[in-house]
């Protein structure tokens, strides 16, 4: 089992920005009308991160199914048991750095968590400090425990 390790986003900024640009272009070729955002820890300076690149693909409700189908052709499914009519998750196998994609319907709770929440974190040094403390507390620990703590963080700070 891999050990959880984190680095400051600034130390991987160039490679994560390049990965975002590559995958944003790939997605826009198939889905020109969606909004693609770089989210997650690598999108915020000074945040501890595992170094993976999170992309949020935002679409209107009526375009969700076709966007999901197009992303299924570009990426592998991630957490398919968590998919519903408002969100779906994907990953780019073999990508370095690792790339994950969250498809969300604009205005939903998943949309908030994958987008606006990160904008709020970026704008609030206290949230950055709390988020980094969460990461430090779980470094070297269990992925399941970390995932649960991260869910709690977003719920507690953003009322998700």
Secondary structure, DSSP 8 states (H G I E B T S, - for coil): ------EEGGGGHHHHHHHHHHHHHHHHHH-TTSEEEEESGGGSTT-EE-S-EEEEEEE-GGGHHHHHHHHHHHSEEESGGG--SSEEEEE-TT-SS-EEEEEEETTSHHHIIIIIHHHHHHH-HHHHHHHHHHHHHHTTS-HHHHHHHHHHHHHHHH--
